[in-house]
């Protein structure tokens, strides 16, 4: 076992299998959890016919999507129309490669590169191409509007998100996500996490990241690119069958990835909330999953609670509220760090 | 060996996509070729161990600037290539001449100093090294560049909001 784990020809495919496999198998479960939770919050029953408690509903949906007719509208730009779903899903699946899911550095991350978080930012910023190109190539005005909204929204919120990430980079002194988790280790447990660092500055950075992560994944209340009441389904209006499923999978996979980034950057990754007996019995990856679950729940909870923002409100919130707050926050953290030296 | 094969492939991609950027008629495809070009360039940076530069290349050029380009192209719906044609015919030979001159100067510069080429130290492009040199040896050019960018931003706002 030990020699196997030291062989790069075994361990690297194993890492890829763990991360990609985990993200892809989480997607159907996540769809089921989301539908059931939304139903619970809206006093409905939700999917409860296929399998026990509707657990096999995602399987049924998957089978349905596989066997649906793949309708391609007549006047689309065929090459880009086919490229767009892949252009969306591939960066989404590449992004979790640098996230450490547990303390054992032989199993995750796939590559602990020294630009860690920058790689992740690069990949998340590329997902917008899939959406924009889908919107443009569909030759449909609603799709085009959805694509345009997605590109404007992603660029606006990436700045605030980047600045809140920079504050974590300042605290850690490294771009590697593994170092970021290890920097939150300490005798105080959860008080050492970046959320509670330099109270309330860490909390503000976390809040900015929280809002930006909803906007980056195009989730409610920032789901303007696919606002069904105005744009039918936005950028994926003209997509059907498995091409639609790729957008769908990509959206849920990016929810998982961005929640994992949140946990890693601000909530101590795999570290237990208190560093003594009953808490340390639970292994690190399980703690990671528990924290991940909290943020997945947050995504769904927000979707059930908040109405969609108007487009000008979205832009105003991004540029006039979040960005200045993030800048001032970063400045204050830098001053405290300089003063501490 | 692997690096050289990768370099060959990426160099080919860069040359082909660069030509397509100007040769393709559809502006959206042109922009997409430029994105592919930036990607291949990022891989070349990685081959030089410049991970930071590679990541910044993807984030800034592919992730931000080209998205804005695509946004503009789609917003204006630049579909008809006829509208993009140049009106002044005499510009064409001058452009060809200048391009040829550029290639000669570039190739001359490269081939004249080919013998002096040295392997790159493998920590040259890390965040630590880039940061260190930016804020010690190159701090004045760096700050001047930031002032230049600020001027460009102010200029853009003045031009856009002239009628306010």
Interface residues (C-beta under 8 A of the other chain):
Chain A: X77 X80 X113 X114 X115 X118 X119 X121 X122 X125 X126 X128 X129 X132 X133 X135 X136 X144 X147 X148 X151 X152 X154 X155 X158 X175
Chain B: X26 X28 X29 X32 X35 X51 X52 X54 X55 X56 X58 X59 X62 X63 X64 X67 X68 X70 X71 X74 X75 X126 X127
